[in-house]
Amino acid sequence: MWNPATRRAHVSLICRWKGFHTSLAHSNWMLSNDIIRNALTSNINSRGKPTGPDGGKQPRGPLKKMTKNRPANKNKPHSRNNLAITWSNGSDRDKEAASAVVSQIFRMNKAGAIKFVNSTTSKLEGTNIRSFAKGINLEKNGLVIVNFEEIDEATKVPLVKLVDRKTALKRFSDEKAKQKELEMINLGLVKRRAARSSDGEKADDNVKQIRISWQIKNDDLNKQKAHEITTQLKKGYKVYLYIDDKNHINSKNWTTDFDIPLRKNAQKELSAKELNQRNYVLQRLMEIADEFSNQPTIEGGVETKILIKLTPKNVTMEPSSKQSLKEQRKKERQEKLQQRIERKRQRILEKE
């Protein structure tokens, strides 16, 4: 048996041991919790921010293009499917010709805006080629561009006309032939043909040249020029109409100044009055030539100058009329030759 003093000392030792054991157990428990907490935190971080072999961040999926703040390109052309117009009638050649005109329109302006002459009101109106093309029977009619209005350097609004099928196909064939010839010229396979002779006149005797200024008076246009144009077409001549500002069209070297591409009118902007006058002159000339000429070819624009090429319609003539026409042409050629000789003689005298 322990005496009281020994018992008290033993009890005190046991209490101290229990306190140490309790404190050690609590410390072990806290350490275990810290280890578990750190492990969970590391696992969560590894899930939220995975790292690759190089220690960098790995994307969750494929990269997406960031286009939110990128400005939209409003001038981007539409897809080919949006530009295409489906033709429900006509032969393959008819559809090809019409589609070529439509493509040319969209190259001139991406919206497909056009102008046309309303057959009921005879006024110039604006529309879209998609609307204009609806209901066109390609077995009877076709599309041609007869002129255009230049809005800026990249945008032009064409003047579109509905013509008979034969005329549309002829225009399409001519355009393809010109493109082929230009390609061969660029490749050096053929030489560019001279458009004019050395003395400024057309080499082709069957072509008549008529000069018209934008400032022409209405009376002169409707009488003198109208008579001159129709007379030459009735005789079977091709007629080339050269339309320009009066200061250029009446100059000595007007033929050499009339080469295409057109010169830019850098002096001043045309006023609304001047532009209306030029549109009237062009429209009136088209009306004058319509009865006796096939579909005209137009080069240029009202802002600068225009060349209109007219070919006479095929007319049946009496044998006597054909003979008189031959004699008249022979006489005109002789007179033209005599004029050339006289001009050369004058040059020689001036040099002496």
C-alpha positions in Angstrom: 0.0 0.0 0.0 1.1 3.4 -0.9 1.4 6.0 1.8 -0.6 9.2 1.3 2.5 11.1 0.1 3.4 8.5 -2.5 -0.2 8.3 -3.7 -0.4 12.1 -4.2 2.9 12.1 -6.1 1.7 9.2 -8.3 -1.6 10.9 -9.0 0.1 14.1 -9.9 2.4 12.2 -12.4 -0.5 10.4 -14.0 -2.4 13.7 -14.4 0.7 15.3 -16.1 1.0 12.3 -18.4 -2.6 12.5 -19.3 -2.3 16.2 -20.1 0.7 15.6 -22.3 -1.0 12.7 -24.1 -4.2 14.9 -24.6 -2.1 17.8 -25.9 -0.1 15.4 -28.2 -3.3 13.9 -29.5 -4.8 17.3 -30.2 -1.6 18.4 -32.0 -1.7 15.2 -34.1 -5.3 15.8 -35.0 -4.6 19.4 -36.0 -1.7 18.3 -38.1 -3.8 15.7 -39.8 -6.5 18.3 -40.6 -3.9 20.6 -42.0 -2.5 17.9 -44.3 -6.0 17.0 -45.5 -6.9 20.7 -46.0 -3.7 21.3 -48.1 -4.3 18.2 -50.2 -7.9 19.3 -50.9 -6.8 22.8 -51.8 -4.1 21.5 -54.1 -6.6 19.2 -55.8 -9.1 22.0 -56.3 -6.4 24.3 -57.7 -5.2 21.6 -60.1 -8.7 21.2 -61.4 -9.3 24.9 -61.9 -5.9 25.7 -63.4 -4.5 22.6 -65.1 -0.9 22.8 -66.1 0.8 21.0 -69.0 4.2 19.5 -69.4 5.8 22.9 -69.7 4.0 24.3 -66.7 1.9 26.6 -68.7 -1.9 26.8 -68.7 -3.8 24.3 -70.8 -7.0 25.5 -72.6 -10.2 23.7 -71.9 -11.2 23.5 -75.6 -10.2 24.7 -79.1 -9.4 28.4 -79.4 -12.1 30.6 -80.7 -11.6 33.6 -83.0 -12.0 36.9 -81.1 -14.2 38.9 -83.4 -16.2 40.8 -80.8 -14.2 44.0 -81.0 -13.2 43.6 -84.7 -14.9 46.2 -86.9 -17.2 44.7 -89.5 -16.2 45.1 -93.2 -19.3 46.7 -94.7 -17.7 46.6 -98.2 -17.1 42.9 -98.1 -18.9 41.4 -101.2 -21.7 39.0 -100.9 -21.1 35.3 -101.5 -21.5 33.9 -105.0 -24.8 32.3 -103.9 -26.3 35.6 -103.0 -25.2 37.2 -106.3 -26.5 34.4 -108.5 -29.8 34.9 -110.3 -31.5 31.7 -111.3 -33.0 31.8 -114.8 -36.0 29.6 -115.4 -36.1 29.8 -119.2 -33.9 30.3 -122.2 -31.1 28.3 -123.6 -27.7 27.8 -121.9 -26.3 30.5 -124.2 -29.1 32.9 -123.2 -28.5 32.3 -119.5 -24.7 32.7 -119.9 -25.2 36.1 -121.7 -27.6 37.3 -119.0 -25.4 36.1 -116.1 -22.4 37.9 -117.7 -24.3 41.2 -117.6 -25.4 40.5 -114.0 -21.8 39.8 -113.0 -20.7 43.0 -114.7 -23.3 45.0 -112.7 -22.1 43.6 -109.4 -18.6 44.4 -110.3 -19.7 48.0 -110.9 -21.5 48.2 -107.5 -21.8 45.5 -104.9 -25.4 46.3 -104.1 -26.6 45.5 -107.6 -28.2 49.0 -108.0 -29.2 49.9 -111.6 -31.1 52.5 -113.5 -33.5 51.9 -116.4 -35.9 53.8 -118.6 -39.5 53.2 -117.7 -41.3 52.3 -120.9 -44.6 53.7 -119.6 -43.4 57.1 -118.3 -40.2 57.3 -120.4 -38.4 58.5 -117.2 -35.2 57.2 -115.7 -35.8 55.2 -112.6 -33.7 53.3 -110.1 -34.0 49.7 -108.9 -32.1 46.5 -108.1 -31.0 44.0 -110.7 -32.6 41.2 -108.7 -36.0 42.9 -108.9 -35.4 44.0 -112.5 -34.5 40.4 -113.6 -37.7 38.9 -112.2 -40.1 37.8 -115.0 -37.6 38.3 -117.9 -38.2 35.7 -120.6 -34.8 34.9 -122.0 -36.4 33.2 -125.0 -37.5 36.6 -126.2 -35.4 39.3 -124.4 -31.9 39.9 -122.9 -30.0 42.5 -120.9 -27.4 45.0 -122.0 -25.6 47.9 -120.2 -25.8 51.0 -122.4 -24.2 53.5 -120.0 -23.3 54.1 -116.4 -23.2 56.9 -113.8 -19.9 57.1 -111.8 -20.6 57.6 -108.1 -17.0 57.4 -107.0 -13.8 55.5 -108.1 -15.1 52.1 -106.9 -18.9 52.5 -107.5 -20.8 52.9 -110.7 -24.6 52.7 -111.4 -25.2 51.1 -114.8 -28.1 52.0 -117.1 -29.6 48.7 -118.1 -31.9 48.1 -121.1 -34.1 45.2 -122.0 -33.5 44.3 -125.7 -34.5 41.4 -128.0 -32.7 38.1 -127.6 -30.7 38.4 -130.8 -29.3 41.7 -129.9 -28.3 40.5 -126.4 -26.5 37.5 -127.8 -24.7 39.6 -130.4 -23.5 42.0 -127.7 -22.3 39.0 -125.6 -20.4 37.5 -128.5 -18.8 40.9 -129.3 -17.7 41.3 -125.7 -16.1 37.9 -125.6 -14.3 38.5 -128.9 -12.9 41.8 -127.5 -11.7 40.1 -124.3 -10.0 37.3 -126.3 -8.3 39.8 -128.6 -7.1 41.8 -125.6 -5.7 38.7 -124.0 -3.8 37.8 -127.2 -2.5 41.4 -127.4 -1.2 41.2 -123.9 0.5 37.9 -124.6 2.1 39.5 -127.7 0.4 37.0 -130.1 -1.2 39.8 -132.2 -0.5 43.5 -132.7 -2.9 46.2 -131.7 -4.8 47.4 -134.7 -4.5 51.1 -135.5 -7.7 52.9 -134.9 -7.1 55.9 -137.0 -5.0 56.8 -140.0 -2.0 59.2 -139.8 -4.1 62.3 -140.8 -6.6 61.7 -138.1 -9.3 60.2 -140.1 -10.8 56.7 -139.8 -9.1 54.1 -142.0 -12.4 52.5 -142.7 -14.2 54.4 -145.4 -17.5 52.9 -144.3 -17.5 54.9 -141.0 -18.8 58.4 -140.6 -17.6 60.5 -137.7 -19.9 63.1 -136.1 -18.7 65.4 -133.4 -21.2 66.7 -130.8 -20.5 69.0 -127.8 -22.3 68.6 -124.5 -23.2 72.3 -124.8 -25.1 71.8 -128.1 -28.4 73.7 -128.3 -31.6 71.7 -128.4 -32.6 73.1 -131.8 -29.3 72.1 -133.4 -29.4 68.6 -131.8 -33.0 67.9 -132.9 -32.6 69.2 -136.5 -29.1 69.4 -137.8 -27.4 66.5 -135.9 -30.5 64.3 -136.1 -30.7 64.8 -139.9 -27.0 64.1 -140.3 -27.1 60.9 -138.2 -30.2 59.4 -139.8 -29.1 60.3 -143.3 -25.8 58.4 -142.9 -27.5 55.4 -141.3 -30.0 55.2 -144.1 -27.2 55.2 -146.6 -25.8 52.1 -144.8 -22.8 53.8 -143.2 -21.6 53.1 -139.7 -21.7 56.2 -137.6 -19.4 57.1 -134.7 -20.7 59.9 -132.4 -18.0 61.7 -130.5 -19.4 63.7 -127.6 -17.2 65.9 -125.5 -16.9 69.4 -124.0 -16.9 72.0 -126.8 -13.4 73.2 -125.9 -12.0 69.7 -126.7 -14.3 68.5 -129.4 -13.6 71.6 -131.6 -9.8 71.5 -131.1 -7.4 70.7 -134.0 -6.2 67.4 -132.6 -9.6 66.2 -131.2 -9.1 62.6 -132.6 -5.9 62.0 -130.7 -7.4 63.5 -127.5 -10.3 61.1 -127.7 -8.4 57.9 -126.8 -9.8 55.5 -124.2 -9.2 55.3 -121.2 -11.0 58.6 -120.5 -9.2 61.5 -119.0 -10.6 62.7 -115.7 -12.2 66.1 -115.6 -10.0 67.5 -112.8 -11.0 71.2 -113.4 -14.3 71.3 -111.7 -17.3 69.2 -110.5 -20.3 69.2 -112.8 -23.3 71.0 -111.5 -26.7 69.4 -111.4 -27.8 71.6 -114.4 -24.8 70.5 -116.5 -25.3 66.8 -115.6 -29.0 67.0 -116.6 -28.1 68.6 -119.9 -25.6 65.9 -120.7 -28.1 63.1 -119.7 -30.6 64.8 -122.0 -28.2 64.9 -124.9 -27.3 61.3 -124.5 -30.9 60.2 -124.2 -32.0 62.2 -127.2 -29.2 60.8 -129.4 -30.3 57.2 -128.4 -33.8 58.1 -129.5 -32.7 59.5 -132.8 -30.6 56.5 -133.6 -33.0 53.9 -132.4 -35.1 53.7 -135.6 -32.2 53.2 -138.0 -29.5 51.7 -135.9 -28.9 48.4 -134.2 -28.1 48.3 -130.5 -25.3 50.9 -130.1 -22.0 50.4 -128.3 -21.3 53.1 -125.7 -17.8 53.9 -124.3 -17.3 56.5 -121.6 -19.6 58.4 -119.3 -21.5 61.7 -119.1 -19.0 63.0 -116.5 -16.3 63.3 -119.2 -16.9 62.1 -122.8 -18.6 59.4 -124.7 -18.1 57.5 -128.0 -21.2 55.9 -129.4 -20.8 53.4 -132.3 -23.9 53.0 -134.5 -24.4 50.3 -137.1 -27.2 50.6 -139.6 -30.1 48.1 -139.6 -30.3 45.7 -142.5 -32.7 47.2 -145.0 -33.9 45.8 -148.3 -32.9 48.1 -151.1 -33.9 48.2 -154.7 -31.2 47.4 -157.3 -31.3 51.0 -158.6 -30.8 52.3 -155.1 -27.9 50.0 -154.5 -26.3 51.2 -157.7 -26.8 54.9 -156.9 -25.4 54.2 -153.4 -22.3 52.7 -154.9 -21.8 55.6 -157.2 -22.3 58.1 -154.4 -19.8 56.3 -152.2 -17.3 56.2 -155.1 -17.8 59.9 -155.6 -17.3 60.6 -151.9 -14.0 58.6 -151.8 -12.7 60.6 -154.8 -13.6 63.8 -153.1 -11.9 62.7 -149.9 -8.8 61.7 -151.9 -8.7 65.0 -153.6 -8.9 66.8 -150.2 -5.9 64.8 -148.9 -3.9 65.7 -152.0 -4.8 69.3 -151.6 -3.8 69.3 -147.9 -0.4 67.7 -148.7 0.2 70.3 -151.4 -0.5 73.1 -148.9 2.0 71.6 -146.5 4.7 71.4 -149.1 4.0 75.1 -150.1 4.2 76.1 -146.4 7.6 74.4 -146.0 9.0 76.1 -149.1 
